[in-house]
Amino acid sequence: MLAPVSGASLAERYRAVRARTTRLFDRVAPEAYYLRPIPLRHPFVFYEGHLAAFVVNKLFGEALGEPPRHAAFDRLFARGIDPVDKAAAERVSVESWPTRDEVRKYVRQVEDRLYETLAALDPDDPPHPWLAGGRLIDMLIEHEFMHQETLLYLIHQLPHDLVRPPADYVEPPDGQAPAPRTVEVPAGTALLGARPGEYRFVWDNELKAMEVSVPDFAIDATNVTNGQFMAFVEVGGYDRPEFWDESGWAWRVSAPASHPPFWRRSDGGWLYRGLFGDRPLPHAWPVFVSHAEARAFARFAGRELPTEPEWHRAAYGDMTTRYPGGDGPPTAASGNLDFAHWDPVAVGTYPGSASSRGVLDLLGNGWEWTATPFAPFPGFRPDPAYPPYSADFFDGAHFVLKGASMGTDATLTRRSFRNWFFGHYPYVYATFRLVER
């Protein structure tokens, strides 16, 4: 049974998400506000304005038909970028951004308007169909959840002297990974997507629910660690084209990439680029790599990435629960997610979150690449409230990720949620595990 919704409950949720966003922006030194630590993304100033502009354009403009109060900012901050390469990113650069005070004044005005709107909102008798059950507000909130994770990995690419740890920050230990093992998963069906009424809000790419037959396979119990990936680096895997497919090798050469993006060479050894500082490479932590690097490692290991249906079988088996641990959302014991930590922890740290077959770390500690290109399910229809959200990325170059990272809100761990990224994108908190068929 889904909890009842009111304007007041939606306002409470929105205040909570805004508080976390503020906490993230507080990690960024003022002098970094206009920096672009990832060339394929806008600077931080854009994201502070974008979260407010999304509310303005979707709720006040499209749904409620209100006239614009700051049309220039509504346009400037309307939509981010997802270019293929740095050259394409430079073509969409903005010559001049507003001051931080101007952006924050705009944000405050939007927040005040939203709280006024929610105070008068009856989700059972809304002024526009998109607001029925509070659905559009849920969309605004989930949109911000996803951008919180974007902010986190943008911050991660800043020089450490421009990143401010919170007062309560405790550096996670290296930990120790359990012995590698595989789990046998028998043939059966996987339920992909959301059933009608299963969740209060889902994105259009989660529809329609469908059952898929999956042959038997074996899958790693834990994600590939930095220590395991070291074997690929030490045999010169980044310089051996036989381990790479054509597009992956072209990216490797052009990047140029010679090791995982969060690793750093130091006096013949390796350091790990943590959020707040470098540290000796934690061998037990999951390795974060692009899809191209994960595919190359899989070829080196003589194995493969799981498909989206295989990941579902490993996580849920024959169950059709709403979350891997049951029908209730995850708790603090479910995994390294929901900003429990600012960095990863050792694989296998949360044994209580294992699937019924003993597969670990299915939620948190890093999104998991699958072999499945991001594509619509049969019967897909773009959401009229946000038509380009999914459809713009059905291009064969973006791949489905499942699970969650340490910066993923627990709401996004529902069974049907699908994340996706460009296969050569090296900045996301994405790891992987391998299968044998």
C-alpha positions as CSV (number, residue, x, y, z in Angstrom):
1,M,0.0,0.0,0.0
2,L,1.5,3.3,-1.0
3,A,1.4,6.1,1.6
4,P,-1.1,8.9,1.0
5,V,0.2,12.1,-0.5
6,S,-0.6,15.7,0.5
7,G,0.9,19.1,-0.5
8,A,2.4,19.2,3.0
9,S,4.1,15.8,2.7
10,L,5.5,16.8,-0.8
11,A,6.8,20.1,0.7
12,E,8.6,18.1,3.5
13,R,10.2,15.8,0.9
14,Y,11.3,18.8,-1.2
15,R,12.9,20.6,1.8
16,A,14.9,17.5,2.6
17,V,16.2,17.1,-0.9
18,R,17.1,20.8,-1.0
19,A,19.0,20.5,2.4
20,R,21.2,17.7,0.9
21,T,21.8,19.8,-2.2
22,T,22.9,22.7,-0.1
23,R,25.3,20.4,1.8
24,L,26.8,19.3,-1.4
25,F,27.4,22.9,-2.7
26,D,29.0,23.6,0.7
27,R,31.7,21.2,-0.2
28,V,32.8,23.4,-3.1
29,A,35.2,26.3,-2.4
30,P,33.8,29.6,-3.6
31,E,36.7,30.0,-6.1
32,A,35.6,26.8,-7.8
33,Y,32.0,27.9,-8.6
34,Y,32.8,28.7,-12.2
35,L,35.2,25.9,-12.8
36,R,34.5,23.0,-15.1
37,P,36.3,20.0,-13.6
38,I,34.7,17.7,-16.2
39,P,35.0,19.1,-19.7
40,L,31.9,17.2,-20.7
41,R,29.7,19.0,-18.2
42,H,28.9,22.6,-17.4
43,P,30.5,24.4,-14.4
44,F,29.0,24.3,-10.9
45,V,27.1,27.5,-11.4
46,F,24.9,25.8,-14.0
47,Y,23.7,23.1,-11.6
48,E,22.7,25.5,-8.9
49,G,20.5,27.3,-11.4
50,H,19.4,24.3,-13.3
51,L,17.6,22.6,-10.4
52,A,15.5,25.7,-9.9
53,A,14.9,26.3,-13.6
54,F,13.6,22.7,-14.0
55,V,11.0,23.5,-11.4
56,V,10.1,26.7,-13.2
57,N,9.9,25.3,-16.6
58,K,8.0,22.1,-15.8
59,L,5.7,23.2,-13.0
60,F,5.1,26.9,-13.3
61,G,5.5,27.1,-17.0
62,E,4.2,23.9,-18.7
63,A,1.8,22.6,-16.0
64,L,0.4,25.8,-14.4
65,G,0.8,28.2,-17.4
66,E,2.3,31.0,-15.3
67,P,4.2,33.8,-17.1
68,P,8.0,33.8,-16.6
69,R,9.5,36.0,-13.9
70,H,13.1,35.6,-15.0
71,A,12.9,34.3,-18.6
72,A,16.7,34.7,-19.2
73,F,17.6,32.4,-16.3
74,D,14.8,30.0,-17.2
75,R,16.4,29.5,-20.6
76,L,20.0,29.6,-19.5
77,F,19.6,26.9,-16.9
78,A,17.0,24.8,-18.8
79,R,19.1,21.8,-19.8
80,G,22.5,20.3,-19.3
81,I,24.8,18.7,-21.8
82,D,25.9,15.2,-22.7
83,P,28.4,15.6,-25.5
84,V,30.3,12.8,-27.1
85,D,33.8,14.5,-26.6
86,K,35.5,17.6,-25.4
87,A,35.3,19.3,-28.8
88,A,31.5,18.9,-28.9
89,A,31.4,20.2,-25.3
90,E,33.3,23.3,-26.2
91,R,30.7,24.1,-28.9
92,V,28.0,24.5,-26.2
93,S,30.1,26.6,-23.8
94,V,28.4,29.7,-22.3
95,E,30.4,32.9,-22.6
96,S,29.2,34.5,-19.4
97,W,27.5,33.2,-16.3
98,P,25.6,35.3,-13.7
99,T,27.0,36.0,-10.3
100,R,26.5,33.5,-7.5
101,D,24.4,36.0,-5.6
102,E,22.1,36.4,-8.6
103,V,21.8,32.6,-9.0
104,R,21.0,32.1,-5.3
105,K,18.4,34.9,-5.3
106,Y,16.7,33.1,-8.3
107,V,16.8,29.8,-6.4
108,R,15.3,31.3,-3.3
109,Q,12.5,32.9,-5.3
110,V,11.7,29.6,-7.0
111,E,11.7,27.7,-3.7
112,D,9.3,30.3,-2.1
113,R,6.9,30.0,-5.1
114,L,7.0,26.2,-4.9
115,Y,6.2,26.1,-1.2
116,E,3.3,28.4,-1.7
117,T,2.1,26.2,-4.5
118,L,2.4,23.0,-2.5
119,A,0.6,24.6,0.5
120,A,-2.5,25.0,-1.7
121,L,-2.1,21.7,-3.6
122,D,-4.6,18.9,-3.3
123,P,-3.1,16.0,-5.2
124,D,-6.5,14.4,-5.4
125,D,-8.0,17.4,-7.2
126,P,-5.0,19.0,-8.9
127,P,-5.0,22.0,-11.3
128,H,-3.3,19.9,-13.9
129,P,-3.2,16.1,-14.6
130,W,0.5,16.0,-14.2
131,L,0.1,16.9,-10.5
132,A,-2.4,14.1,-9.8
133,G,-1.0,12.1,-6.8
134,G,1.9,14.6,-6.7
135,R,3.5,12.9,-9.7
136,L,5.2,16.0,-11.2
137,I,6.6,17.0,-7.7
138,D,8.0,13.4,-7.4
139,M,9.6,14.0,-10.8
140,L,11.2,17.2,-9.7
141,I,12.5,15.5,-6.5
142,E,14.0,12.5,-8.4
143,H,15.5,14.8,-10.9
144,E,17.3,16.6,-8.1
145,F,18.4,13.2,-6.6
146,M,20.2,12.4,-9.8
147,H,21.8,15.8,-10.0
148,Q,23.1,15.4,-6.5
149,E,25.1,12.4,-7.7
150,T,26.3,14.4,-10.7
151,L,27.4,17.1,-8.2
152,L,29.3,14.6,-6.2
153,Y,31.4,13.2,-9.0
154,L,32.0,16.8,-10.3
155,I,33.3,17.7,-6.9
156,H,35.4,14.5,-7.0
157,Q,37.3,15.9,-10.0
158,L,38.3,19.2,-8.4
159,P,41.8,19.8,-6.9
160,H,41.6,18.7,-3.3
161,D,42.4,22.2,-2.0
162,L,39.1,23.3,-3.5
163,V,37.0,20.7,-1.8
164,R,35.9,21.2,1.9
165,P,35.2,18.0,3.9
166,P,32.2,18.2,6.3
167,A,33.0,18.6,10.0
168,D,31.9,15.0,10.7
169,Y,33.9,13.4,7.9
170,V,35.6,10.1,8.8
171,E,37.8,8.5,6.2
172,P,36.6,4.9,5.5
173,P,39.0,2.1,6.1
174,D,40.6,0.1,3.3
175,G,38.9,-3.0,4.6
176,Q,39.3,-6.6,3.3
177,A,37.5,-8.2,0.4
178,P,36.1,-11.7,0.8
179,A,37.6,-14.4,-1.3
180,P,36.3,-14.2,-4.9
181,R,33.5,-16.7,-5.7
182,T,30.8,-17.1,-8.2
183,V,27.1,-17.9,-7.6
184,E,25.1,-20.2,-9.8
185,V,21.8,-18.8,-11.0
186,P,19.4,-21.3,-12.5
187,A,17.3,-20.6,-15.6
188,G,14.1,-18.7,-15.0
189,T,12.4,-15.4,-15.6
190,A,13.3,-11.8,-14.7
191,L,10.8,-9.1,-14.1
192,L,11.9,-5.9,-15.7
193,G,10.1,-2.6,-15.3
194,A,7.3,-1.5,-13.0
195,R,3.9,-3.0,-12.7
196,P,0.9,-0.6,-12.6
197,G,0.6,1.1,-9.3
198,E,3.7,-0.6,-7.9
199,Y,5.4,2.7,-7.1
200,R,4.0,6.2,-6.8
201,F,6.4,7.5,-9.4
202,V,8.5,5.8,-12.2
203,W,10.2,7.2,-15.3
204,D,8.9,6.4,-18.7
205,N,11.8,4.0,-19.5
206,E,10.7,1.8,-16.6
207,L,7.4,1.0,-18.4
208,K,6.0,-1.4,-19.3
209,A,6.8,-4.3,-17.0
210,M,7.7,-7.5,-18.8
211,E,9.0,-10.9,-18.0
212,V,12.1,-12.1,-19.7
213,S,13.4,-15.7,-19.9
214,V,17.0,-16.0,-18.7
215,P,19.1,-19.1,-19.2
216,D,21.3,-20.3,-16.3
217,F,24.6,-18.6,-15.7
218,A,27.1,-18.0,-12.9
219,I,27.9,-14.5,-11.6
220,D,30.5,-13.0,-9.3
221,A,29.3,-12.6,-5.7
222,T,31.0,-9.2,-5.5
223,N,32.1,-6.5,-7.8
224,V,35.6,-6.5,-9.4
225,T,38.0,-4.8,-7.0
226,N,40.9,-2.5,-7.5
227,G,43.1,-5.3,-6.5
228,Q,41.6,-7.7,-9.1
229,F,41.7,-5.0,-11.8
230,M,45.4,-4.5,-11.1
231,A,46.2,-7.8,-12.9
232,F,44.8,-6.3,-16.1
233,V,47.0,-3.2,-15.7
234,E,50.1,-5.2,-14.9
235,V,49.9,-7.3,-18.0
236,G,49.8,-4.1,-20.1
237,G,46.0,-4.4,-20.8
238,Y,45.7,-0.8,-21.7
239,D,48.2,-1.2,-24.5
240,R,46.9,-4.5,-25.9
241,P,44.2,-3.9,-28.5
242,E,43.2,-7.6,-28.5
243,F,41.4,-6.9,-25.2
244,W,39.4,-4.0,-26.6
245,D,36.5,-3.8,-29.1
246,E,36.9,-1.2,-31.9
247,S,35.1,1.7,-30.2
248,G,36.7,1.0,-26.9
249,W,40.2,1.0,-28.4
250,A,39.5,4.2,-30.3
251,W,38.4,5.8,-27.0
252,R,41.5,4.4,-25.1
253,V,43.8,5.9,-27.7
254,S,42.1,9.3,-27.9
255,A,41.5,9.7,-24.1
256,P,44.4,8.6,-23.7
257,A,43.7,6.1,-20.9
258,S,46.3,4.0,-19.2
259,H,44.6,3.1,-15.9
260,P,41.3,3.5,-14.1
261,P,40.2,7.1,-13.8
262,F,40.4,7.2,-10.0
263,W,43.9,5.8,-9.8
264,R,47.1,7.9,-9.7
265,R,50.7,6.8,-10.2
266,S,53.1,7.7,-7.4
267,D,56.8,6.8,-7.2
268,G,56.2,3.4,-8.8
269,G,53.1,2.7,-6.8
270,W,49.4,3.6,-7.0
271,L,47.3,6.1,-5.1
272,Y,43.5,6.4,-5.1
273,R,41.8,9.7,-5.7
274,G,39.4,9.9,-2.8
275,L,36.8,12.7,-2.6
276,F,38.8,14.7,0.0
277,G,42.3,13.5,-0.6
278,D,44.6,10.8,-2.2
279,R,45.4,7.6,-0.3
280,P,47.2,4.4,-1.0
281,L,45.1,2.3,-3.5
282,P,42.4,0.4,-1.5
283,H,42.6,-3.0,-3.1
284,A,39.4,-4.2,-1.5
285,W,37.2,-1.3,-2.9
286,P,35.3,-1.7,-6.1
287,V,37.1,-0.5,-9.2
288,F,35.4,2.5,-11.0
289,V,35.8,2.4,-14.7
290,S,34.0,3.2,-18.0
291,H,32.0,0.6,-19.8
292,A,34.8,0.3,-22.4
293,E,37.3,-0.6,-19.6
294,A,34.9,-3.1,-18.1
295,R,34.5,-4.8,-21.4
296,A,38.2,-4.9,-21.9
297,F,38.7,-6.5,-18.5
298,A,36.0,-9.0,-19.2
299,R,37.7,-10.1,-22.5
300,F,41.1,-10.3,-20.6
301,A,39.4,-12.6,-18.0
302,G,37.6,-14.7,-20.6
303,R,34.2,-13.8,-19.3
304,E,31.4,-11.3,-20.0
305,L,29.3,-8.5,-18.4
306,P,25.9,-9.5,-17.3
307,T,22.8,-8.4,-19.3
308,E,20.1,-6.4,-17.6
309,P,17.9,-9.4,-17.2
310,E,20.8,-11.5,-15.8
311,W,21.4,-8.8,-13.2
312,H,17.7,-8.9,-12.2
313,R,17.9,-12.7,-11.9
314,A,21.0,-12.4,-9.7
315,A,19.3,-9.7,-7.5
316,Y,15.8,-11.0,-7.3
317,G,15.7,-14.6,-8.5
318,D,12.1,-15.6,-8.9
319,M,10.9,-12.9,-6.5
320,T,9.1,-9.8,-7.7
321,T,9.8,-7.6,-4.6
322,R,9.9,-3.8,-5.0
323,Y,13.5,-3.6,-3.7
324,P,16.2,-6.3,-3.4
325,G,15.7,-6.7,0.3
326,G,11.9,-6.9,0.2
327,D,9.0,-4.5,-0.5
328,G,10.3,-1.8,1.9
329,P,13.0,0.7,0.8
330,P,16.5,0.0,1.9
331,T,17.9,0.8,5.3
332,A,21.3,1.8,6.6
333,A,22.2,-1.9,6.7
334,S,21.4,-2.4,3.0
335,G,24.6,-1.0,1.5
336,N,26.8,2.0,1.0
337,L,24.2,4.3,-0.5
338,D,22.1,7.4,0.4
339,F,25.3,9.3,1.3
340,A,26.2,6.9,4.1
341,H,29.8,7.4,3.1
342,W,31.5,9.9,0.8
343,D,33.7,7.2,-0.7
344,P,33.4,3.5,-1.4
345,V,34.0,0.8,1.2
346,A,35.4,-2.7,0.8
347,V,33.2,-5.1,-1.3
348,G,31.2,-7.5,0.9
349,T,31.0,-5.0,3.8
350,Y,27.2,-5.4,3.9
351,P,26.5,-9.1,4.0
352,G,23.0,-8.5,5.3
353,S,22.1,-7.1,1.9
354,A,22.8,-10.3,0.0
355,S,20.3,-11.6,-2.5
356,S,18.5,-14.9,-1.8
357,R,21.4,-16.7,-3.7
358,G,24.2,-14.9,-1.8
359,V,25.1,-12.2,-4.4
360,L,26.5,-9.2,-2.5
361,D,26.6,-5.4,-3.0
362,L,23.6,-5.1,-5.2
363,L,22.8,-1.8,-3.7
364,G,25.3,0.9,-3.2
365,N,29.1,1.2,-3.4
366,G,28.9,1.7,-7.2
367,W,26.5,1.4,-10.1
368,E,27.0,-1.8,-12.1
369,W,27.5,-1.8,-15.8
370,T,25.5,-4.3,-17.8
371,A,26.0,-5.4,-21.4
372,T,22.6,-4.1,-22.3
373,P,22.3,-0.9,-24.4
374,F,19.8,1.5,-23.0
375,A,16.6,1.0,-25.1
376,P,12.8,1.2,-24.6
377,F,10.7,-1.7,-23.4
378,P,8.0,-2.8,-25.7
379,G,5.1,-0.4,-25.6
380,F,7.3,2.6,-24.5
381,R,5.7,6.0,-24.6
382,P,7.6,9.2,-23.8
383,D,6.3,10.9,-20.6
384,P,4.4,14.0,-21.8
385,A,5.8,15.9,-18.8
386,Y,9.4,15.2,-20.0
387,P,9.5,13.7,-23.4
388,P,13.3,13.8,-24.1
389,Y,14.2,12.3,-20.7
390,S,14.8,8.8,-22.0
391,A,14.2,8.9,-25.7
392,D,17.1,11.2,-26.5
393,F,19.5,8.4,-25.3
394,F,18.1,5.4,-27.2
395,D,21.2,5.6,-29.4
396,G,23.0,2.3,-28.8
397,A,25.9,4.2,-27.2
398,H,24.5,4.4,-23.7
399,F,24.4,1.3,-21.5
400,V,22.1,0.3,-18.6
401,L,23.5,0.4,-15.1
402,K,21.8,-1.2,-12.1
403,G,22.2,-1.0,-8.4
404,A,23.3,2.3,-6.8
405,S,26.4,4.2,-5.6
406,M,27.3,5.8,-2.3
407,G,25.7,9.0,-3.7
408,T,22.4,7.5,-4.8
409,D,19.3,8.3,-2.9
410,A,17.5,5.2,-1.5
411,T,14.4,6.1,-3.5
412,L,16.2,5.3,-6.7
413,T,16.9,1.7,-5.7
414,R,13.5,0.4,-6.6
415,R,13.6,-2.7,-8.7
416,S,12.5,-1.0,-11.9
417,F,14.9,1.9,-11.9
418,R,17.3,2.1,-14.8
419,N,20.4,4.3,-14.9
420,W,22.4,4.8,-18.1
421,F,25.6,6.4,-19.2
422,F,27.6,6.8,-22.4
423,G,30.0,3.8,-22.7
424,H,33.1,5.9,-22.7
425,Y,32.2,8.2,-19.8
426,P,34.9,7.7,-17.2
427,Y,33.7,9.9,-14.3
428,V,30.6,8.1,-12.9
429,Y,30.8,5.8,-9.9
430,A,30.4,2.7,-11.9
431,T,31.9,-0.7,-11.3
432,F,31.0,-4.2,-12.6
433,R,30.9,-7.9,-12.0
434,L,31.3,-10.7,-14.5
435,V,29.3,-13.7,-15.6
436,E,30.0,-17.1,-17.1
437,R,27.4,-18.6,-19.4
